[in-house]
Amino acid sequence: MLKWLRRSTRSWFIYLAIGAIVVVFIFWGVGSYKASRDQDAAEVNGVVIPMTEFSRQYNELVKRYQEKTGGEVTPEMIKSLRLKEMALSQLVEEALLLQAGQRLGLEVTNAELRHHIQSYPAFQQDGKFDEKRYFGLLSRHRLSPQSFETQERQQLLLRKVVEEVTSFAKVSDAELQEFFRMAKEEVDVSYVAVSPEKFLDRENPADDAVARYYQENEAEFRLPDRARVNYLIFRPHDYLNRVKLTSTAVENYLKEHQDEYTRPLVIRAQQILLTLPPKATDAERQQAAQKAQALMGKARAGEDFAALARAHSQDAASRDKGGDLGSVRRGQNAAPWDKVAFGLKPGTMGLATTDKGIYLIKLEEIKETEPLPDAAKQVESRLKEEQARQLAKDAAQKAREELSGGSLTQVAQKLGVPPQETPLIALSGTVPGLGMQPAFNQAALGLKPQEISKVVELPQGFAVLKGLEHQAAHLPPLTQVKDQVKAALKKNLARKQAEQEATRLLGELRQGKPLAQVAATAGLPVKDSGFFTRFQGFLGQRQAESMTGAAFQLSRQHPYPEKPLWFQNQYYLLAFKARREPNAQEFQKERDQMQAQFLNQKQQLLFASWLDGERRSAKIQVFIKAQD
């Protein structure tokens, strides 16, 4: 639990509530280099980032990627992911923010720090801060209270810096109106599609054309590094029957991880209720939901929840108390209300819909907890899986040791696992029976014939590989890939024919011929997109940015695009049909929600721009090299 707490607070400011902003600056090649200083990773405006801090941050990133991929993170993967650069970037950004906090005169008081730490559920017992539990958890994770509190104080200061920087973001009425127009404006177009498939059978390139295409596009036919290996895989589920657990182990685990195996029984919460009529229409439900979202946006932006409840809640009992419900026991309210309220963390909010209406719920405190149903069975299952996985790993390690002096077939027979063999696989290829396994492929490509790999951790288990064959990247001779080259050339020529046909048809449209007549002559059906917004995208495909952008540039005065548009392996001709402006009344209904969304976007951009400026004006010296 504490490990999760520490990880969730580290560099969190980059992913603050201002939005899912990702700001990663790469410092290799930026700033200046000095002679290597073994104890220092970098220096930011004279403040040193110790190598120990860099190593800790880097190891955290590696561990995170291991958890994501479910396997070993090799040196090659680390290099391609640029994890070292990323770790240093995060530490430099953190240093810049802390220095900015000092310049701005920001500080974290002892009272603020105390309130922050006491609000952690991990340090609470029955919804209240438990000092004994606090010191016990820190001790188990070999953390002193002083070091933990210093870290938490620093994270709170970082939050204050971000809030200070983004507080300058404002949304004018004109900006909001334009944002609304861009989000809600709709366009409808007619279109025809010219497919290269229509021309494919007409192409039969001569041998000299095939040879020329091969020479001009060698990279297209170059084969990557490939390898073929034998391997043994040890799957944890095969070892479950060997695991023996004691009741004491289960009980101890439950005590150590009681936060994971309990649920709130009694909470203290606030709410705002927006009632719905008994037979509410979809429009009425949507309007209430939008208002609830807007109120939640205001509360998250810092407005007082009690004041919002007094002004907007339609439940007299809670409105008079500023939304305060006092203590609420599980089962007192409707199931949808309980599901949301009892699933929140202290200080967070959620929306629940019942027959009465839409509730905006804010959880203030968890007062009492109860064990989860079948907690002991869940723990037993988890411990068995963990121990079975360890047994499988141990077996894989034993196999690796024995393979150094014996054949793979003999070792497989001795350990009771079937030997496997792959075809030639590339780094991005799939492994038959295992699927996409980058860690496996990386290990295979690193082996020479007869060489044994380290134990490779996979989602399915643990594998040990033995090299059989390695083929370096090469360009195969034309005789070997002639059919492939010819097919690629035919496809290329067919696309050019399709482009020429689409360009010719567009010319006829510009001459004034109706789209229906032009399409009929070419034997192509005319289709209608229907009205769509920029957010929805052409044909409901949000990834069709080029098509969507081109459609919104059309008008009655300019009904056709400048050229045919290539999308999903076809050339498209668009023709303007109609444009629908957003409703002014809808703007008033959605104003608050949109203002929160647009403000969020402006805060993201402002923070990114500010941080980039800080980085550019800072004196940053790096003492470790990219290849270290």
KEFIMI-434610 format. One record per residue (C-alpha): chain; residue in one letter; z, x, y. Coordinates in Angstrom, 1 decimal, always signed. Example, Ala and Ser with C-alpha at 12.3 -4.5 7.8 and 13.67 -1.06 7.14 Angstrom:
2
- A|a|+7.8|+12.3|-4.5
- A|s|+7.1|+13.7|-1.1
This chain:
628
- A|m|+0.0|+0.0|+0.0
- A|l|+0.9|+2.7|+2.5
- A|k|-2.2|+4.6|+1.5
- A|w|-4.2|+1.6|+2.5
- A|l|-2.2|+1.3|+5.8
- A|r|-2.9|+4.8|+6.8
- A|r|-6.6|+4.5|+5.9
- A|s|-7.0|+1.3|+7.7
- A|t|-5.6|+2.8|+10.9
- A|r|-7.5|+6.1|+10.9
- A|s|-10.4|+6.0|+13.3
- A|w|-10.1|+2.2|+13.5
- A|f|-10.9|+2.2|+17.2
- A|i|-14.6|+2.7|+16.4
- A|y|-14.6|-0.6|+14.6
- A|l|-12.3|-2.5|+17.0
- A|a|-12.3|-6.2|+17.5
- A|i|-15.0|-5.7|+20.1
- A|g|-17.5|-5.9|+17.3
- A|a|-19.0|-4.1|+14.3
- A|i|-20.0|-1.2|+16.4
- A|v|-20.8|+2.0|+14.6
- A|v|-20.7|+5.1|+16.9
- A|v|-21.2|+8.3|+14.9
- A|f|-22.4|+11.3|+16.9
- A|i|-23.5|+14.4|+15.0
- A|f|-22.2|+17.6|+16.6
- A|w|-24.1|+20.1|+14.5
- A|g|-26.4|+21.7|+17.0
- A|v|-24.5|+20.1|+20.0
- A|g|-22.1|+22.0|+22.1
- A|s|-21.5|+25.7|+21.6
- A|y|-20.5|+27.9|+18.7
- A|k|-18.0|+30.7|+18.7
- A|a|-17.2|+33.3|+16.1
- A|s|-15.6|+31.7|+13.1
- A|r|-11.9|+30.8|+13.6
- A|d|-10.4|+30.2|+10.1
- A|q|-7.6|+27.9|+11.3
- A|d|-9.6|+25.8|+13.7
- A|a|-12.4|+23.3|+13.1
- A|a|-13.4|+22.7|+16.7
- A|e|-12.1|+22.6|+20.3
- A|v|-12.5|+19.7|+22.7
- A|n|-11.9|+20.5|+26.3
- A|g|-9.5|+23.2|+25.3
- A|v|-7.6|+21.1|+22.7
- A|v|-7.9|+22.5|+19.2
- A|i|-8.7|+20.4|+16.1
- A|p|-7.0|+22.2|+13.2
- A|m|-8.9|+23.0|+10.0
- A|t|-6.2|+21.2|+8.1
- A|e|-6.9|+17.9|+10.1
- A|f|-10.6|+18.3|+9.5
- A|s|-10.0|+18.9|+5.7
- A|r|-7.8|+15.8|+5.5
- A|q|-10.4|+13.6|+7.3
- A|y|-13.3|+15.0|+5.3
- A|n|-11.4|+14.4|+2.0
- A|e|-10.7|+10.8|+3.0
- A|l|-14.5|+10.3|+3.6
- A|v|-15.4|+11.8|+0.2
- A|k|-12.8|+9.6|-1.5
- A|r|-14.2|+6.6|+0.2
- A|y|-17.7|+7.3|-0.9
- A|q|-16.5|+8.0|-4.4
- A|e|-14.9|+4.5|-4.5
- A|k|-18.2|+3.0|-3.1
- A|t|-20.5|+4.7|-5.6
- A|g|-18.0|+4.5|-8.5
- A|g|-18.7|+8.1|-9.5
- A|e|-18.6|+11.7|-8.5
- A|v|-19.8|+12.8|-5.1
- A|t|-21.7|+16.0|-5.6
- A|p|-22.3|+18.8|-3.1
- A|e|-25.9|+17.7|-2.7
- A|m|-24.8|+14.1|-2.0
- A|i|-22.3|+15.3|+0.5
- A|k|-25.0|+17.3|+2.3
- A|s|-27.4|+14.3|+2.4
- A|l|-24.8|+11.9|+3.6
- A|r|-23.6|+14.5|+6.2
- A|l|-20.0|+13.8|+5.5
- A|k|-18.8|+17.0|+7.0
- A|e|-20.6|+16.2|+10.3
- A|m|-19.2|+12.6|+10.2
- A|a|-15.6|+13.8|+9.6
- A|l|-15.8|+16.2|+12.6
- A|s|-17.5|+13.6|+14.7
- A|q|-14.7|+11.1|+14.2
- A|l|-12.0|+13.7|+15.0
- A|v|-13.9|+14.8|+18.2
- A|e|-14.2|+11.2|+19.3
- A|e|-10.5|+10.6|+18.7
- A|a|-9.7|+13.7|+20.8
- A|l|-11.9|+12.4|+23.6
- A|l|-10.1|+9.0|+23.6
- A|l|-6.7|+10.6|+23.6
- A|q|-7.6|+12.8|+26.5
- A|a|-9.0|+9.8|+28.3
- A|g|-5.7|+7.9|+27.7
- A|q|-3.8|+10.8|+29.4
- A|r|-6.1|+10.7|+32.4
- A|l|-5.7|+6.9|+32.7
- A|g|-1.9|+7.2|+32.5
- A|l|-1.7|+5.1|+29.4
- A|e|+1.3|+5.3|+27.1
- A|v|+3.0|+3.5|+24.2
- A|t|+6.6|+2.5|+24.7
- A|n|+9.2|+2.8|+22.0
- A|a|+9.5|-1.0|+22.1
- A|e|+5.8|-1.4|+21.5
- A|l|+5.8|+1.1|+18.6
- A|r|+8.9|-0.6|+17.0
- A|h|+7.3|-4.1|+17.2
- A|h|+4.0|-2.7|+15.8
- A|i|+5.7|-1.0|+12.8
- A|q|+8.0|-3.9|+12.1
- A|s|+5.0|-6.3|+11.9
- A|y|+3.5|-4.5|+8.9
- A|p|+3.9|-6.8|+5.8
- A|a|+4.4|-3.7|+3.7
- A|f|+7.7|-3.0|+5.4
- A|q|+8.9|-6.5|+5.3
- A|q|+11.2|-8.3|+2.8
- A|d|+11.1|-12.1|+2.9
- A|g|+9.1|-12.0|+6.1
- A|k|+11.5|-9.7|+7.9
- A|f|+11.4|-6.0|+8.6
- A|d|+13.5|-4.1|+6.0
- A|e|+14.6|-0.7|+7.1
- A|k|+15.5|+0.4|+3.5
- A|r|+12.1|-0.6|+2.3
- A|y|+10.5|+1.2|+5.2
- A|f|+12.2|+4.5|+4.5
- A|g|+11.7|+4.1|+0.8
- A|l|+7.9|+3.6|+1.1
- A|l|+7.6|+6.6|+3.4
- A|s|+9.6|+8.7|+1.0
- A|r|+7.5|+7.7|-2.0
- A|h|+4.4|+8.8|-0.2
- A|r|+6.0|+12.0|+1.1
- A|l|+5.8|+11.0|+4.7
- A|s|+8.6|+11.6|+7.2
- A|p|+9.3|+8.7|+9.6
- A|q|+8.6|+11.1|+12.5
- A|s|+5.1|+12.0|+11.3
- A|f|+4.2|+8.4|+10.4
- A|e|+5.5|+7.1|+13.8
- A|t|+3.6|+9.8|+15.7
- A|q|+0.4|+8.7|+13.9
- A|e|+1.1|+5.0|+14.6
- A|r|+1.9|+5.7|+18.3
- A|q|-1.4|+7.6|+18.6
- A|q|-3.4|+4.7|+17.1
- A|l|-1.8|+2.3|+19.5
- A|l|-2.7|+4.6|+22.4
- A|l|-6.3|+4.6|+21.1
- A|r|-6.3|+0.8|+21.1
- A|k|-5.1|+0.8|+24.7
- A|v|-7.9|+3.2|+25.8
- A|v|-10.6|+1.0|+24.2
- A|e|-9.1|-2.1|+25.8
- A|e|-9.0|-0.4|+29.1
- A|v|-12.6|+0.7|+28.9
- A|t|-14.0|-2.6|+27.7
- A|s|-11.9|-4.6|+30.2
- A|f|-14.6|-3.9|+32.8
- A|a|-17.2|-6.0|+30.9
- A|k|-17.9|-9.2|+32.6
- A|v|-20.4|-12.0|+32.0
- A|s|-22.1|-13.6|+35.0
- A|d|-23.4|-17.2|+34.9
- A|a|-27.0|-15.9|+35.3
- A|e|-26.6|-13.6|+32.3
- A|l|-25.1|-16.3|+30.3
- A|q|-28.0|-18.7|+31.1
- A|e|-30.5|-16.0|+30.1
- A|f|-28.6|-15.3|+26.9
- A|f|-28.6|-19.0|+26.1
- A|r|-32.3|-19.3|+26.7
- A|m|-33.1|-16.3|+24.6
- A|a|-30.9|-17.5|+21.8
- A|k|-32.1|-21.2|+21.8
- A|e|-35.7|-21.2|+23.0
- A|e|-38.1|-22.3|+20.2
- A|v|-41.8|-21.7|+19.6
- A|d|-44.3|-23.2|+17.2
- A|v|-47.4|-21.5|+16.1
- A|s|-50.4|-22.1|+13.8
- A|y|-51.5|-19.2|+11.7
- A|v|-53.9|-17.9|+9.1
- A|a|-53.4|-15.0|+6.8
- A|v|-56.1|-12.6|+5.6
- A|s|-55.1|-10.8|+2.4
- A|p|-56.6|-7.5|+1.2
- A|e|-56.5|-9.0|-2.3
- A|k|-59.6|-10.9|-1.3
- A|f|-61.6|-7.7|-1.0
- A|l|-60.0|-5.6|-3.8
- A|d|-62.6|-6.4|-6.5
- A|r|-65.4|-5.6|-4.1
- A|e|-64.4|-2.0|-3.9
- A|n|-65.6|+0.6|-6.5
- A|p|-65.3|+4.0|-4.9
- A|a|-67.4|+6.9|-6.2
- A|d|-65.9|+9.9|-7.8
- A|d|-66.4|+12.1|-4.8
- A|a|-64.6|+9.6|-2.6
- A|v|-61.7|+9.5|-5.1
- A|a|-61.5|+13.4|-5.0
- A|r|-61.6|+13.4|-1.2
- A|y|-58.8|+10.8|-1.0
- A|y|-56.7|+12.8|-3.5
- A|q|-57.1|+16.0|-1.3
- A|e|-56.3|+14.2|+1.9
- A|n|-53.2|+12.4|+0.5
- A|e|-51.6|+14.9|-1.9
- A|a|-48.1|+14.0|-0.8
- A|e|-48.7|+10.5|-2.2
- A|f|-49.3|+11.7|-5.7
- A|r|-46.8|+14.6|-5.8
- A|l|-44.3|+14.2|-8.6
- A|p|-40.6|+14.9|-7.6
- A|d|-38.1|+17.0|-9.6
- A|r|-37.5|+15.3|-12.9
- A|a|-35.2|+16.0|-15.8
- A|r|-34.7|+14.8|-19.4
- A|v|-31.2|+14.9|-20.9
- A|n|-29.1|+14.0|-23.9
- A|y|-25.8|+12.4|-23.0
- A|l|-22.6|+10.8|-24.4
- A|i|-20.9|+8.0|-22.6
- A|f|-17.2|+7.0|-23.1
- A|r|-16.5|+3.4|-22.0
- A|p|-13.0|+2.4|-21.1
- A|h|-13.2|-1.0|-22.9
- A|d|-13.6|+0.9|-26.2
- A|y|-10.1|+2.4|-25.7
- A|l|-8.2|-0.7|-24.7
- A|n|-6.8|-1.2|-28.2
- A|r|-5.2|+2.3|-28.1
- A|v|-3.2|+1.5|-25.0
- A|k|+0.5|+0.7|-25.5
- A|l|+2.6|-0.6|-22.6
- A|t|+6.3|-1.2|-22.3
- A|s|+7.9|-4.1|-20.5
- A|t|+9.7|-1.5|-18.3
- A|a|+6.3|-0.1|-17.1
- A|v|+5.2|-3.5|-16.1
- A|e|+8.4|-4.3|-14.3
- A|n|+8.4|-1.0|-12.4
- A|y|+4.8|-1.5|-11.3
- A|l|+5.6|-5.0|-10.0
- A|k|+8.5|-3.6|-8.0
- A|e|+6.3|-0.8|-6.6
- A|h|+3.5|-3.2|-5.7
- A|q|+5.3|-6.4|-5.0
- A|d|+3.2|-7.1|-1.9
- A|e|+0.1|-7.4|-4.0
- A|y|+1.7|-9.8|-6.5
- A|t|+3.5|-12.2|-4.2
- A|r|+2.2|-14.9|-2.0
- A|p|+3.6|-16.6|+1.1
- A|l|+5.9|-19.5|+0.4
- A|v|+7.3|-20.2|+3.9
- A|i|+5.5|-19.2|+7.1
- A|r|+5.9|-19.7|+10.8
- A|a|+2.7|-20.8|+12.5
- A|q|+1.0|-22.3|+15.6
- A|q|-1.8|-24.7|+15.6
- A|i|-4.3|-26.5|+17.8
- A|l|-5.8|-29.8|+16.3
- A|l|-9.1|-31.2|+17.4
- A|t|-9.2|-34.7|+15.9
- A|l|-12.3|-36.3|+14.4
- A|p|-13.0|-40.1|+14.2
- A|p|-12.8|-41.6|+10.7
- A|k|-16.6|-41.7|+10.4
- A|a|-17.5|-38.7|+12.5
- A|t|-21.2|-37.9|+12.8
- A|d|-22.6|-34.4|+12.1
- A|a|-23.0|-33.9|+15.8
- A|e|-19.4|-34.8|+16.4
- A|r|-18.2|-32.4|+13.7
- A|q|-20.4|-29.6|+15.0
- A|q|-19.2|-30.2|+18.6
- A|a|-15.5|-30.0|+17.4
- A|a|-16.2|-26.9|+15.4
- A|q|-17.9|-25.1|+18.3
- A|k|-14.9|-26.0|+20.6
- A|a|-12.5|-24.6|+17.9
- A|q|-14.5|-21.4|+17.7
- A|a|-14.5|-21.1|+21.5
- A|l|-10.7|-21.6|+21.6
- A|m|-10.3|-18.9|+18.9
- A|g|-12.4|-16.6|+20.9
- A|k|-10.2|-17.1|+24.0
- A|a|-7.1|-16.5|+22.0
- A|r|-8.5|-13.3|+20.5
- A|a|-9.5|-12.2|+23.9
- A|g|-5.8|-12.3|+25.0
- A|e|-5.3|-15.8|+26.3
- A|d|-1.9|-17.3|+25.5
- A|f|-2.1|-19.5|+22.4
- A|a|+0.7|-21.8|+23.5
- A|a|-1.1|-22.5|+26.8
- A|l|-4.3|-23.2|+25.0
- A|a|-2.4|-25.6|+22.6
- A|r|-0.8|-27.5|+25.5
- A|a|-4.2|-27.9|+27.2
- A|h|-6.4|-28.7|+24.2
- A|s|-4.5|-29.8|+21.1
- A|q|-4.9|-33.5|+20.3
- A|d|-1.7|-33.5|+18.1
- A|a|+1.1|-34.6|+20.3
- A|a|+3.9|-33.1|+18.1
- A|s|+2.5|-29.6|+18.2
- A|r|+1.0|-29.8|+21.7
- A|d|+4.4|-30.5|+23.3
- A|k|+5.8|-27.3|+21.7
- A|g|+2.8|-25.2|+22.6
- A|g|+1.4|-25.4|+19.1
- A|d|+4.6|-24.1|+17.5
- A|l|+5.1|-25.6|+14.0
- A|g|+8.3|-23.7|+13.1
- A|s|+8.7|-23.0|+9.5
- A|v|+6.1|-24.5|+7.1
- A|r|+6.5|-24.6|+3.4
- A|r|+3.5|-24.4|+1.0
- A|g|+2.5|-27.9|+0.0
- A|q|+3.6|-29.6|+3.2
- A|n|+0.1|-30.0|+4.5
- A|a|-3.3|-30.8|+3.1
- A|a|-4.8|-28.3|+0.6
- A|p|-7.6|-27.0|+3.1
- A|w|-4.9|-26.3|+5.7
- A|d|-2.7|-24.4|+3.2
- A|k|-5.6|-22.4|+1.9
- A|v|-6.4|-21.0|+5.4
- A|a|-2.8|-20.8|+6.8
- A|f|-1.3|-19.1|+3.7
- A|g|-4.2|-16.7|+3.4
- A|l|-3.8|-15.3|+6.9
- A|k|-2.0|-12.1|+7.9
- A|p|+0.6|-12.2|+10.7
- A|g|-1.1|-12.2|+14.1
- A|t|-4.5|-13.4|+12.8
- A|m|-6.2|-16.8|+13.1
- A|g|-8.4|-19.1|+11.1
- A|l|-10.0|-22.6|+11.1
- A|a|-9.3|-25.3|+8.6
- A|t|-11.0|-28.7|+8.3
- A|t|-9.2|-31.8|+6.9
- A|d|-9.7|-35.6|+7.2
- A|k|-7.7|-35.5|+10.4
- A|g|-9.9|-32.9|+12.1
- A|i|-10.3|-29.2|+12.7
- A|y|-7.3|-27.0|+13.0
- A|l|-7.1|-23.6|+14.7
- A|i|-4.2|-21.9|+13.0
- A|k|-2.4|-18.7|+14.0
- A|l|+0.1|-17.2|+11.6
- A|e|+3.1|-15.8|+13.4
- A|e|+5.3|-14.7|+10.5
- A|i|+5.7|-14.7|+6.7
- A|k|+9.3|-15.9|+6.2
- A|e|+9.5|-16.2|+2.4
- A|t|+7.3|-15.1|-0.5
- A|e|+7.1|-16.1|-4.2
- A|p|+5.6|-14.2|-7.2
- A|l|+2.0|-15.0|-8.0
- A|p|+1.5|-17.1|-11.2
- A|d|+1.0|-14.8|-14.2
- A|a|+1.8|-11.7|-12.1
- A|a|+3.1|-9.9|-15.2
- A|k|-0.1|-10.6|-17.1
- A|q|-2.2|-9.4|-14.2
- A|v|-0.2|-6.2|-14.0
- A|e|-0.4|-5.7|-17.8
- A|s|-4.1|-6.1|-17.7
- A|r|-4.5|-3.8|-14.8
- A|l|-2.3|-1.1|-16.3
- A|k|-4.2|-1.3|-19.6
- A|e|-7.5|-0.9|-17.8
- A|e|-6.2|+2.1|-15.9
- A|q|-4.8|+3.8|-19.0
- A|a|-8.0|+3.0|-21.0
- A|r|-10.1|+4.5|-18.3
- A|q|-7.9|+7.6|-18.4
- A|l|-8.3|+7.8|-22.2
- A|a|-12.0|+7.5|-21.8
- A|k|-12.0|+10.3|-19.2
- A|d|-9.9|+12.5|-21.5
- A|a|-12.3|+11.9|-24.3
- A|a|-15.3|+12.8|-22.1
- A|q|-13.5|+16.0|-21.1
- A|k|-12.8|+16.9|-24.7
- A|a|-16.5|+16.3|-25.6
- A|r|-17.5|+18.6|-22.8
- A|e|-15.3|+21.4|-24.2
- A|e|-16.5|+21.0|-27.7
- A|l|-20.2|+20.8|-26.7
- A|s|-19.9|+24.4|-25.6
- A|g|-19.7|+25.5|-29.2
- A|g|-21.3|+22.6|-31.2
- A|s|-24.3|+20.3|-31.2
- A|l|-24.3|+17.1|-29.4
- A|t|-25.0|+15.1|-32.6
- A|q|-22.0|+16.6|-34.3
- A|v|-19.6|+16.1|-31.3
- A|a|-20.9|+12.5|-31.0
- A|q|-20.2|+11.8|-34.7
- A|k|-16.7|+13.4|-34.5
- A|l|-15.7|+11.3|-31.4
- A|g|-17.4|+8.1|-32.6
- A|v|-19.9|+7.6|-29.8
- A|p|-23.7|+7.3|-30.2
- A|p|-25.8|+10.1|-28.7
- A|q|-28.3|+8.9|-26.0
- A|e|-31.5|+10.4|-24.6
- A|t|-33.3|+9.7|-21.3
- A|p|-37.0|+10.0|-20.5
- A|l|-37.9|+12.2|-17.5
- A|i|-36.0|+10.7|-14.6
- A|a|-36.2|+11.5|-10.8
- A|l|-33.3|+11.4|-8.3
- A|s|-34.1|+7.8|-7.3
- A|g|-35.1|+6.6|-10.8
- A|t|-33.2|+4.3|-13.1
- A|v|-31.5|+5.4|-16.3
- A|p|-32.4|+3.1|-19.3
- A|g|-29.4|+1.1|-20.3
- A|l|-27.4|+2.3|-17.2
- A|g|-29.5|+1.2|-14.2
- A|m|-29.4|+3.0|-10.9
- A|q|-26.9|+5.8|-11.2
- A|p|-27.3|+8.4|-8.4
- A|a|-24.4|+10.6|-9.7
- A|f|-25.9|+10.7|-13.2
- A|n|-29.4|+11.6|-11.9
- A|q|-28.0|+14.2|-9.6
- A|a|-26.1|+15.8|-12.5
- A|a|-29.2|+15.6|-14.8
- A|l|-31.4|+17.3|-12.2
- A|g|-28.9|+20.1|-11.8
- A|l|-29.0|+21.1|-15.5
- A|k|-31.1|+23.8|-17.2
- A|p|-32.1|+23.2|-20.8
- A|q|-29.1|+23.4|-23.1
- A|e|-26.7|+23.5|-20.1
- A|i|-23.7|+21.1|-20.2
- A|s|-22.7|+19.1|-17.1
- A|k|-19.3|+18.3|-15.8
- A|v|-17.8|+14.9|-16.6
- A|v|-19.8|+12.3|-14.5
- A|e|-17.8|+9.2|-13.6
- A|l|-19.9|+6.0|-13.7
- A|p|-19.0|+2.3|-13.3
- A|q|-19.6|+2.0|-17.0
- A|g|-17.4|+5.0|-18.0
- A|f|-17.6|+8.8|-18.2
- A|a|-20.7|+10.7|-19.2
- A|v|-21.3|+14.2|-20.4
- A|l|-24.9|+15.4|-20.2
- A|k|-26.8|+18.2|-22.0
- A|g|-30.1|+19.4|-20.4
- A|l|-33.3|+19.1|-22.5
- A|e|-36.1|+19.6|-20.0
- A|h|-36.6|+20.1|-16.3
- A|q|-39.8|+19.7|-14.4
- A|a|-40.0|+21.0|-10.8
- A|a|-41.7|+19.0|-8.2
- A|h|-45.5|+19.5|-8.5
- A|l|-48.9|+18.0|-7.8
- A|p|-50.5|+16.9|-11.0
- A|p|-54.2|+17.7|-11.4
- A|l|-56.7|+14.9|-10.4
- A|t|-57.8|+14.5|-14.0
- A|q|-54.2|+13.4|-14.9
- A|v|-53.8|+10.9|-12.1
- A|k|-57.4|+9.8|-11.4
- A|d|-56.8|+6.1|-12.2
- A|q|-53.8|+6.1|-9.9
- A|v|-55.7|+7.7|-7.1
- A|k|-58.6|+5.4|-7.5
- A|a|-56.3|+2.3|-7.4
- A|a|-54.7|+3.6|-4.3
- A|l|-58.1|+4.2|-2.6
- A|k|-59.3|+0.7|-3.5
- A|k|-56.1|-0.7|-2.0
- A|n|-56.6|+1.3|+1.1
- A|l|-60.3|+0.3|+1.5
- A|a|-59.4|-3.4|+0.8
- A|r|-56.8|-3.3|+3.6
- A|k|-59.4|-1.9|+6.0
- A|q|-61.8|-4.7|+5.1
- A|a|-59.1|-7.3|+5.6
- A|e|-58.3|-5.8|+9.1
- A|q|-62.0|-5.9|+10.0
- A|e|-62.2|-9.5|+8.9
- A|a|-59.1|-10.5|+10.8
- A|t|-60.3|-8.7|+13.9
- A|r|-63.7|-10.5|+13.7
- A|l|-62.0|-13.9|+13.4
- A|l|-59.7|-13.1|+16.3
- A|g|-62.9|-12.3|+18.4
- A|e|-64.3|-15.7|+17.5
- A|l|-61.0|-17.4|+18.7
- A|r|-61.2|-15.5|+22.0
- A|q|-64.7|-16.8|+22.4
- A|g|-63.3|-20.4|+22.4
- A|k|-63.9|-21.5|+18.9
- A|p|-61.1|-23.8|+17.4
- A|l|-58.8|-22.2|+14.9
- A|a|-59.6|-24.9|+12.3
- A|q|-63.3|-24.2|+12.5
- A|v|-62.9|-20.4|+12.3
- A|a|-60.5|-20.7|+9.4
- A|a|-62.7|-23.2|+7.5
- A|t|-65.8|-20.9|+7.9
- A|a|-63.8|-18.0|+6.4
- A|g|-62.3|-20.2|+3.7
- A|l|-58.8|-19.7|+4.9
- A|p|-56.1|-22.5|+5.2
- A|v|-54.4|-23.1|+8.5
- A|k|-50.6|-23.3|+8.3
- A|d|-47.9|-24.3|+10.8
- A|s|-44.8|-22.3|+11.3
- A|g|-42.7|-25.1|+12.7
- A|f|-40.3|-24.5|+15.6
- A|f|-38.1|-21.5|+15.2
- A|t|-35.8|-19.4|+17.4
- A|r|-35.8|-15.6|+17.9
- A|f|-32.6|-15.6|+15.8
- A|q|-34.2|-17.6|+12.9
- A|g|-37.4|-15.5|+12.9
- A|f|-41.0|-16.3|+11.9
- A|l|-41.0|-18.5|+8.7
- A|g|-37.2|-18.2|+8.7
- A|q|-37.4|-14.5|+8.0
- A|r|-35.1|-12.6|+10.4
- A|q|-36.6|-9.2|+9.4
- A|a|-40.0|-10.3|+10.7
- A|e|-39.3|-8.9|+14.2
- A|s|-42.9|-8.0|+15.0
- A|m|-44.2|-11.4|+14.1
- A|t|-41.4|-13.2|+15.9
- A|g|-41.8|-11.0|+19.0
- A|a|-45.5|-11.6|+19.1
- A|a|-45.1|-15.4|+18.7
- A|f|-42.7|-15.6|+21.7
- A|q|-45.2|-13.7|+23.9
- A|l|-47.8|-16.4|+23.4
- A|s|-48.4|-19.3|+25.8
- A|r|-51.1|-21.9|+26.6
- A|q|-52.7|-19.4|+29.0
- A|h|-52.6|-16.6|+26.3
- A|p|-52.6|-18.4|+23.0
- A|y|-53.5|-15.4|+20.7
- A|p|-52.0|-12.0|+20.2
- A|e|-53.8|-8.8|+21.2
- A|k|-54.6|-7.9|+17.6
- A|p|-54.0|-9.1|+14.1
- A|l|-50.5|-8.5|+12.8
- A|w|-49.7|-6.8|+9.6
- A|f|-46.8|-8.4|+7.7
- A|q|-45.9|-8.6|+4.0
- A|n|-49.2|-7.1|+2.9
- A|q|-51.4|-9.5|+4.9
- A|y|-53.0|-9.6|+8.3
- A|y|-51.9|-12.7|+10.4
- A|l|-53.6|-14.4|+13.2
- A|l|-51.3|-16.5|+15.3
- A|a|-52.2|-19.4|+17.6
- A|f|-49.8|-20.9|+20.1
- A|k|-49.0|-24.6|+19.6
- A|a|-45.9|-25.4|+21.6
- A|r|-42.7|-24.1|+23.2
- A|r|-39.4|-26.0|+23.4
- A|e|-36.9|-25.1|+26.1
- A|p|-33.2|-25.4|+25.2
- A|n|-31.2|-28.4|+26.3
- A|a|-29.1|-28.0|+29.4
- A|q|-26.4|-30.3|+28.0
- A|e|-26.2|-28.1|+24.9
- A|f|-25.6|-25.1|+27.1
- A|q|-22.5|-26.8|+28.5
- A|k|-21.2|-27.7|+25.0
- A|e|-21.7|-24.1|+23.7
- A|r|-20.8|-22.3|+26.9
- A|d|-17.4|-21.0|+25.9
- A|q|-18.5|-19.9|+22.5
- A|m|-21.5|-18.1|+23.8
- A|q|-19.5|-16.5|+26.6
- A|a|-17.2|-15.0|+24.0
- A|q|-20.2|-13.8|+21.9
- A|f|-22.0|-12.3|+24.8
- A|l|-18.9|-10.7|+26.2
- A|n|-18.3|-9.2|+22.7
- A|q|-21.9|-7.6|+22.8
- A|k|-21.4|-6.3|+26.3
- A|q|-18.1|-4.7|+25.3
- A|q|-19.8|-3.0|+22.4
- A|l|-22.5|-1.6|+24.6
- A|l|-20.0|-0.6|+27.3
- A|f|-17.8|+1.2|+24.9
- A|a|-20.7|+3.0|+23.2
- A|s|-22.1|+4.1|+26.6
- A|w|-18.7|+5.3|+27.8
- A|l|-18.0|+7.3|+24.7
- A|d|-21.4|+8.9|+24.8
- A|g|-20.8|+9.9|+28.4
- A|e|-17.4|+11.4|+27.5
- A|r|-19.0|+13.4|+24.7
- A|r|-21.8|+14.7|+27.0
- A|s|-19.5|+15.8|+29.7
- A|a|-16.9|+17.4|+27.4
- A|k|-16.8|+21.0|+26.5
- A|i|-17.0|+20.9|+22.7
- A|q|-16.9|+24.1|+20.6
- A|v|-17.5|+24.0|+16.9
- A|f|-16.1|+26.8|+14.7
- A|i|-17.4|+25.7|+11.3
- A|k|-21.0|+25.8|+10.2
- A|a|-23.1|+22.9|+8.8
- A|q|-23.5|+24.7|+5.5
- A|d|-19.7|+25.4|+5.1
